[in-house]
Amino acid sequence: MKHLTEVQAFNAMIKFLELYYERTLSDDIGSLLGDLQFLKDGKTADPAAWQDWSNCICEVLEKSKKQA
């Protein structure tokens, strides 16, 4: 399996959500995608979205360590 950086994994999640949005036209997913977009300053439109993502990465990695 390939290993992704945090940013690559974030972009993969966005791509997945874009595909889901194209099929469903869900307003909730569309709004979420707007919050997740990177701005020119390198931050997400909703800075809390990146922090939530980072927290999830840490949680998943910690859980993986415990299962190993």
Secondary structure, DSSP 8 states (H G I E B T S, - for coil): -----HHHHHHHHHHHHHHHHHHH--HHHHHHHHHH-B-TTSSBSSHHHHHHHHHHHHHHHHHHHHH-
